[in-house]
Amino acid sequence: MKNKEKLKKEEKLLDSIEKLSARIDVSGLRDYIESSKNPWSIIWRNFLAGVSRGVGLTVGATIVVAVIIKVLYGLIQMNIPYLTDLLNELVVMIKSVQP
């Protein structure tokens, strides 16, 4: 009788271990643990992530500024009295800052 109880407990334990192993596989924890063993791979990935964020930020900001300048030139060409003078001064300031 004790053997049957012991076998049931062992089966439950094995079943729990299998479920836990499946969850670990799905969660990607094993990959994280493997990658954390090599600190240079983490440093390299973080470096590449930082470079890509910097490039993305630069490209995005350039596009936004170009669109704003294009809209400002369009407003200047509409020749709205007070607004045109103000925008012309703004354009002169922007061009004076450029190298």
ZIKA-V713666 format. One record per run of one state. SS is the DSSP state (~ for helix, > for strand, _ for the rest). FROM is the first residue (numbers start at 1). TO is the last residue. If there is no record, write none. Layout:
ss=SS from=FROM to=TO
ss=SS from=FROM to=TO
This chain:
ss=_ from=1 to=1
ss=~ from=2 to=27
ss=_ from=28 to=28
ss=~ from=29 to=36
ss=_ from=37 to=38
ss=~ from=39 to=77
ss=_ from=78 to=80
ss=~ from=81 to=97
ss=_ from=98 to=99
